[in-house]
């Protein structure tokens, strides 16, 4: 017998989260539950409204059809490049079914509780005092890498915050910034990049708007710090398109979000293309619940376990799925002694 169904769960933030696309108070995720051969497998479709390419009116209808196809034994044949968050969930179901364990996707020392993954601390957008408070909190907790979003408040305040972070964190603190496409090709942007160079910033994500290749190339030519691509990756859903992007845009890093690029097979393809071009990468979650975060963390350990990853968003919600995942200092760990509790999901 095979039974498959989905449900929507609205995750509520402990406190509003400021982003370049506005302030988030809650975030919807969809979950698939598949009962087969005496096992239950649960996967998450981590869609982000206004950002995911599969944020479209036929999303739930597609999920309904996917569940029907799974019940008919067609999981292995399903390919949904235009629905990356659903494809990521399908990857999760395939992997956990192969392992015959709902929370096991990639068996490694992280999953067994014998090793951890270093992560960056994230500074959410807000007024300067709130952002400074977050910097203090992250440094006091021992974070060795901090990522700050820029472009939300005036540049003078952002300069002050970055200077404060460098002074307080010291020379060894790895600082990343994320512009979320807020900057344009201008003399002002070039001056901003010069300042980031003086602050010894590790890299900047998505300097320009998605698709503005000319601005990206022009700024990169004179930039004292490396560039990383993030949102630019989402609309590239096949190998040829992905390769063409990496060939046309000079870049030192890419940021892989499995729910937004199409799951773990898609990440494998991006990584392979990057290695051919000597481009580095790191992996991050995209506001998913602990369900998808668990799969992403296990995948990440197998690829970049010694690199700072963006996996710290699971603790943002007051109604998350209870899990063995937790943050100790600036590291993600999995405690096998703790049990999963999926009862908050209304299937």
C-alpha positions, 0 to 999 in steps of 0.5 A: 500500500502507498499513500501520499498527501501534502499539507501547508504549514505556516511558520511564525517568526519569533521576531519579524525578520527584515530582508531586502524584500520587506519584513517577514512575520511568517513563512509558508512551507508545504510538506509531503507525507508518504506512507509505504511498506510500513514506513513514513517519509516526510519531505519539505517543499521550501518555497519562498514567495516572491523569490522562488521561480515556482511561486505560481498559481498552479503550485498546489495543483502540481503538488496534488498531482505529484502525490498521486504519481508517488502513490502510483509508484512513479517517484523515481521518474518524476522530474520537475525543473520548473518547481525547484522546491518540489524537486528538492522534496522529491530528492528527500523522499528518494533518499530517505526511502533508500535509507528506510529512515525518515530523517536519514538522507546522507549517512555520515558523522554529522548525522551520527552525532560525531561531528559538526558543521561551522556556520555563519551568523546572520545579521538581519536588516533593521535599524542601526541599533538592532543590527549592532545588537545582533553583531554583539550577540553573534560575536559574544556567542563565538561566531567566527563568520558573520554575514550582514545584509546591506542596502536596507539602511543608509550607507553611512550607518552600514559603514559604521556597523561594518567598522564596529564588527571588524573592530569588535571581532578582530582581524580573524573574523570572516565578514560576508555581506549580501546586497541582494541586488540592491546596488547598481553600477555607479561610482558610488558602488565602486566607493562602497566596494573600496570600503569593503576591501579596506574592511577585509570583507570576505565576499559580497553576494549578489551585488547587482540585480538578477540579469544585469550582466554588464553592471556585474562585469564592470564592477567585478573588474575593479572590485577589491573583494570577491563576488558571489552569485545567489539569486542569479542561479535560480532561473537556470534549470538545466546544465547548459544554462548553468554552464553558460552563466558561469562562463559569462559572469566572472565570479569567485563563489556561488551560494547554493540553496537546494530548495531554490535551485532544484534539490541535491542533484541540481546542487551536484551539477552546479558543484561539478561545473564550479570545480571545472572553472575553479569557482568555490561555493558554500551551501545555505538554507532558505528559511525552511523548517528543521525538516528540510534543514536536516537534509541540507545539513547532511548534504552539506557535511558531505561536501563542505564540512570545514567551510562556513555554511548558512544553516542557522535559520532553523531557530527562527520559528516559534512553531518549528518541527521539533528535531535533533538539530541545534546550534552550539556556539557557531556550529550546527550539530545533530543529537541522535538522542533527541527524537523528531516530533512531526505532530505540529504538521496537520496531515 
